[in-house]
Amino acid sequence: MRFAVLADLHIGRSIPLAIAEHRRAAFERALTKAVDAIVAAGVDYVFVCGDLFERRTLRPYMVEFTQRELFRLVKETEARRKKSPLLLVIRGNHDGSRESNVLEYLKHPLGSYLHIFNDENPTYSDDNIFVVGLSEYDQIDRAFENKAKPALAKAMGIKIVMLHGFVEHYNNVPLGDSSVTLSSLAESGADFVFTGHYHKKCDPRKLQNGGWVLTPGSTEIYDFAEDPEKGLYIVDTDGPQFTWVPIEPLHVMRQVKIDNGRGADPKWYEAKAVETLRGFVDELHAQHKQGYIRIKLEGTLSEGWPSDVSEDRIRGAVPDPLLLWTDVDTLELNLPPSVARPMAENTDVAEYFRDFGGFAEEIREVHGRVREALEEEASTKTGLLTATQREQFIVDWVRRFEAKTFKGEKS
């Protein structure tokens, strides 16, 4: 038998918003290219390991486009092989939740070629295969132990697990995220484990029980930090044999860091950014492709402020139709050591707002809590709190401010 294994197509992704239409087109094209490759390979089963869509709120045309491409996969394969493949799909964390699963939009009364796993019944079986499909779980290790292992113990045929989660010592698991161990996969007796959620392609790895684990990665570059090697796997069960099918990204997507360990002024950073941008444009012309770039400026300024680095001047120095978007990130540029802090340690912030009367005391309280949080929890690189950490202070501040009146008028 022959399988196609792919994951993380993210249809509908529109980040960065400045080039939203270009990004959506790239992810849609990746699905079209994947369908072309799968039809050419002539497979019996297609395994989509989560995050088919980017979010739970979709434009109708995105659902129609995806339905049309999946139907084309089935009909063109049927025309070539006189046999329809079966498509098996699990929900990823971007595909919604158990209560609001956007994959349900793909269902059709006549769509017997499509099987979407659900949390209540995570198994599928026929005369050839037995599949356990685990959608995105906060604790994928527990889900595997509680759902996959017991089901596989009674299974017949080729035993397959689909999961949307990480595998320890196979994927580079982010700190704090749950994962399944290689030993646990082997103990389950699975012949094949196909995984999504990890966007980087991983070579097939043989398990101790003789089975295999396989992560195809995503089909299009998701963000600036990703490796551009994208595609899917074709798996022949005899052997088995694994064939990588690359999908070339539609655009060149690049992230470049510019740092000066000795310290430099804003003009130096601007000049280096322009030089980098010109080199990137030359690369675009050599490849005959459009692209976008993020230039991250890091280090300590010898003078001036991060805002003195002009993104408009950098962009204006290298106008080119192949350059779709340029982002200049100055968040990790540190102020010169000689620049005085805006507020001394012993300054009473309430003094600056004494005209607000009693509200100045509340401002002092919030300011103190923010400073404590910065001292205890701020990033060692940026000196900032995360968005989640900041949110609690923003909510509290808005609540307090909206409840006050100033000079007889509500704020």
N, C-alpha and C positions, 0 to 999 in steps of 0.2 A: 504494500500500500504506500501511497505517497501523501504527505501532509504539507500544508503551507502554514507557517507560524509567524505571526506578526503582532504588534502591540503599539499602543500609544500613538494613535493617528491624530488625535486632538483636532478633529474637524471643527472649524469655527474659531480657532485661536486668532486673536487680533492684537496681540501685544508685540511690539510697542504700538500704541494707539495712533501715533503720528503716521504710521504706514500700515494701518489696519487692513486695508483691502489687499495690499501686497502679501501680508502674512496669511490672510484667509486663503488667497489663491495658491500659496505655496503648499499648505496642508491639503487642500483639495486635490491639487495636482499629484501629491504623493500617493493619495488613495488610488487615483486613476492609474498611475505607474505600477502600483502594487497589484491591482486587478489585472493589468496587462501581463505582468510577469507570472501571476498565478494561472491565468488562462493558458499561457504558453507552456507552463510546466505540466499541466494536466493532472490535477490532484484529486484525491478522494475526499479529503476533509480539510477545512480551513479553520485554524484556531486563532481567534482574536482575543488577546489577553488583557483587555481592559483599556479604558480611556479612548474609546472610539471617538467620542465627542469631547469638546473642551469644557463645556459647562452645561448645567441643567436647564438654562434658558437659551433656546435656540431659535434662530430665524427659520421659518418654514422651508425656505429653499435649501437650507443645509440638510434637513431631514430628507427632502425629496432627492437631493443630489446623492446622498449616501445610499438611500434605497435603490436608486437607479443604478449606481455603480455595483452594488452587491448583486442585484438582479442580473446585470450584464455579465458578471463573473459566472453566475450559474448557467445562464442561457448559452453563452459562448463556449463554455466548457462542455456543456451538453451537446452542442452542435459538433464539436470535435471528437468527443469520446463516446457519444451516445449514452452518457451517464451523468447525472447531476451530482455535484459535490454537496456535502453538508457543511454549513457554516455554524460554528459554535462560538458564542460570544459571552464573555463575562463582564460584569460592571466594574469599572475603575472608579477611583475617588473623584474624578472629574465628571463621571457619567450620572451624577446625582446620588440619591440615597435609596435605601430599601423602600421608603415610602414614595419617593419621587425619582423613578429610574427612567432617564430619557431614552434608554434602549427600547422601552416599550413602544415608542413611536415607530420603530422599524417593523413591528409585527404586522402581518397581513393574513387574513383568513386563508389565502391560497399560498402563503409563504412557508410551505413545509420544508423548504431547504434551509431554514434559519432556526436555530435553537438558542434561546437566551436563558442562561441559568438564573435561578432565583435563590434567595437565601433559605427558603423553606425546603426546597428540593434541589440540592446542588449536584445532582448526578444525571448522567445520560448514558444509555447503553444500547447497543444493537448487536448484530451477530459478529461484528469485528472488533469493536472497542468498548471500553468502559471508561467514562470520563467523570472526574470530580472537578467542578468549576467553583473556585472560591473567589468571590468578589472582594473588593477592597475591605479590609478589616483593620481596626486600630491595633489588634493583637493577632497578626497573621499566624504566629506560632501556635496559639491556642486553637484557632480555627482549624489549622492543619491537624493538630492532635485530636480534636473533638469530632471533626467532620470527615476529613480525608482518610485518615488511617482506618477507622472502623469500616468505612464504605469499601475501601480497597481490599480489606481482608476477605470479603465475600465475593470479589469481582472475578469475572471470567473475561477472556480475550486480552487484547493489549490494554494494559492499565495506564491511564494518562491522568495527570493532574494539571489543571490550569489555575494559576493564582496571580493575583495582582498585588505583589509584595516582594520584599527583598529576601535573598538567600545569603546567609552569613558565609564569609570566606569565598564567595563566588562573585557577588556584587559588593561594591564599596558602600556599606550600609551607613547612612548618616547617624550621628550620635543621638541616641534616644529613641530611634525608630525600631519597631519590632521586626523580627526576621525569622526565617526557618533555617535550621541547620542542615548541612549536607548529610549528617548522620541520620537525622530524622527522616529526610527524604528517602534514604536508602532503606531504613527500617520499614517504611510503608510498603515496600515491594513494588513501587511504581516503575513502569518501563520507561516512561517519559514524563518529565516535569517541564512545562512551558510557562514562563513567567513574564509579566509586564511590570510597569511602574518604574523600572530602572531604565533610563533612556539610552544607556550605552550598550552597544553590541558586545556580547560575551561569547567566547568560543564554547562549543559543547564540552561538557565535562562528564566523565563517566563516574557513576556512583559505585559504592562498595557492593551493592547488590547486583551490579551489571546494568542498571538503568542509566538514564542520561538526564541531565538538566540543561536547559537551553534558554537564554535570554536574547531575543532579537534586537532589543532597543527600540527606539522610536523611528518613524519613517521620514521625519523632517526635523530640521534643527529647531529645537524648542526655545532655547534662549542663547545668549551670547557666550555662555561658558561651556557649551556643549561641543563635543567632537563632531565633525561633519560626516563621519562614516555612518550612513543610514541605509536601511533596507529591511529585508526579511529572510527567513530561512525556508528552504525546501528540504523536507526530511523523507528519505526513503527508508522504510522499516527494515528492509533486507540489508543486513550489514551491522548496524544501520549506516546510512550515508547522509551527510549534512552538506547542503550546498547553499552558500551565501549568495543572495541576489541583491546587489547594491542599488540604491535609488539615489541619484545625484540630486542634492538640494537645488531648489529653483534659484535661490540667490546665494551670494557669498555673505556670510554673517560672521563678523570678526570682532573680537575684543582685544585691545592692546593696552598695556600698562606703561606709563611713562613715569620714571622716578629719578630723583637726583639725591643721592645720599648726603651730599655736601650742602644741600640747600641751594635754591635758585629763585630768581625773581619771577613774577608773572609773565614777563615778556619771553623769558627762556622757555617756560612751559608752553606758551602760545606758539613759539617758533617750532618746537619739537612736535606739537600736535599737528601743525600745518605740514611739516615734513612727513609725518606718519600718514596723514590723509592723502598726500600726493602719491606716496608709494602704494597705498591701497587702491587709488584710482588707476594707477598704471597696471596693477594686478587685475582689476576688473576688465580693462581693455584687452589684456592678454588672454583672458578667459572668455571674453565676449559675453559677460554676464553682468547683471545689475547686483547691487549689494548695499549693505548697511554696516556701520561700524560704531562701536562704543570705545571711546578713548578715556581710560581711567588715569587721572593725574594723582600721583601719590608723593609723599615726602613732606618736607618742611620748607615753607617759603623763607627766603632771606629778607624779604620786605613785602609790604603790601598785604592784600587780602585775597582770598580765593575768588571773590567776585570780580577782581581785577582781570581775571582771565576771561576774555570775551569769546563766548561760543559763536556769536554772530560773525566776528572777525575771522575766526578759524574756518567756519563754513564758507564765508564769502571769498576766502583766498583760493578755494578749490571748487569752483562750480563745474558740475559735470552731470549730464543726463543719466549716466550709469550709477551715480551715487544717489541712492534713494533717501538715505537718512544718516545723519551724523549726530551722535550724542557725546557730549563732553562732560564727564563726571568729575567734579572737584570736591566731593564729600570727604575724601581722605587726604586733602591738602591741609597741613597743619599751619597755624599762624606762626610768625617769627617769634623766637623766644623773648625778644625785646618788647613785643606788643603787650601793653598792660591789659589785664583782664577788665572787662566792662564794669565789674562791681567788686569792690574789695571784700575780703572775707567777713569783716565786721560791719558791713553796711546794713542798715535796717531798711529793707525794701519798703516797709510801710510808709517811710518818710516821703518816698516818691509819689505816693498816692493818698496823702493826708487829706486832699480835697474831697475824697470819697467818703470821709467820715469813718463810721464803723466798718465799712467794707474793706478799708485798708488792713484791718486785722485779719480778715479772711484771706486777703492776698498774701499777707506775711505767712500765714499757715500753709497755704498751698505751695508757696515758694520754698518753704522749708522742707516740705515733704518731697518736692521735686529734687532739691539738692541732695537730700539723703539718698534718694533712689539713684541719682547719678553717681554718687560716691560708691555705692554698694553694688550696683547692677550694670553700669554703663559699659559699653564695649571698650576693650583696652586699645583697639585700633582707632575707632572714630570718636570715642568719648560720648557717644549717644546711646539712648535707650532704643530698644526695638519698637516697632509699631504697636505691638500688643502691650508692651509696658507703658507706652505713652498714652494709650487709649483711655486707661482708667483716669488719668489726670485730666484729659480733655473733657471727658464726660462730666467729671466732677466740676470742672471750671465752668462749663456751659450751664450746668444746673444752677450753680451759685449765681452766675452773672445774670441769667434770665429772671431770677427771683428778685432782683434788686431794682430800685428806682433811683434816678439821679435828677436832682433839681425838678422834682415833680413829675418827671416823665419816665415811664417804664423803659428799661434798657432794651 
